[in-house]
């Protein structure tokens, strides 16, 4: 029993009085049409229990973006937080990869 309590307290659980570990996920911004809110799509591979084949699942989360700085196509890291609204339970904490903007060449513009 004491071993379990020690492990929980070492992880920052309720026995230590420390803060709980927050989940962090990496995903792609798929919508930036709301103010201070972005929709982030998280794609995971799941294994089918019977056929043992891997398949993709996508979950969409609404995440808080205080400064409206992230755009559609950006790869971001989101972190779990307290409920900010009916749907928002995540905040964007970092930018993993910026969307590559394709520059148009003079030949494409003339056509």
N, C-alpha and C positions, 0 to 999 in steps of 0.2 A: 504494500500500500504506500509506504513512504517513498519507494522508488518511483512510482507513478507520479506522485506529487512533486518530487524533485525534477522529473522530466518536464512536467507541465510548467513549473516555475522557471526552468532554464529556457523554455521556449517563449517566455513572456506571457504566459497564461494568467488566469485569474489569481493563482496562488502567489505570484510575484508582484501583482499590482501593476505590472508593466503594460505597455500597449500591445494590442493584438497585431499579429502579422497581417498585412493587407495584401490581397491578391493583386498581381500585376499581369496584364495581358497585352499582347502586341497585335494590332490589327490595322485595317485600312479605313480611312475616312471615306464614307460613301455618300454623305450628304452634309452640306454646310448651309442649308437654307434658313435655319433658325438662329435667333440671336443668342449668343453665348452657349449654344448647344450644337454638338456634332454627333452624327450617327456613325458608329465605328463597327465594322464587320470583322468578326473573329472567325477564322477558318481553322477547323481541327480535323484530324484524322481519327475516326473511330473504327473499332474492330467489330465485325458482325459476330454475335455470339455463336451462331450455328455454322455459318460458312467460313468464318475466320478470314474474311476478306476485309481490307481496309476501304473505307469510303469517307468522303468529305462531308462535313456538316458545317453550316454557317450560322452563327448567332449574331444578331445585331443589338448593340447596346447604345443608349443615349449617354453621352459623356459631356461634362461641363468644360467649357473653353472660355475663360473669363475675358480674354482680350480679343477674341475672334481672329486668332492668328493662324489657325490650321485650315487648309483647303481640301477639297475633294481630291483624292488620289494620294494624299500624304500617308505615310506609314507612321503610326504613333503608338506610344505606350500609355495604357490607361490603368488607373489604380482605383481599387474599391474605396468607397467613402460613405459617409452617412447619407440618408436620403435627402436630396436637394429639391426634388419635386415628385410628382406621382410616378414618373418613369426614370428619372436620373438618379443613379446610384454609383456613378463612376466619374472621375475627373481625368483629364489628359495631363500627364506629367512630363512627357518628353516627346521629341520628334526623332523617330528612328531614321527615316528616309524622306527627303522631299521629292515631290512629284517632278519628274523630268519634263521640262517644257520644251517642246520641239520647235526649233527656230525654222521659219520658212525661208527657203532660198529664193533669189530673184527670179529664177526660172518658173517656180510655182506661182508667183504673184502675177507674172505676165500672161499666164494661160487662162 
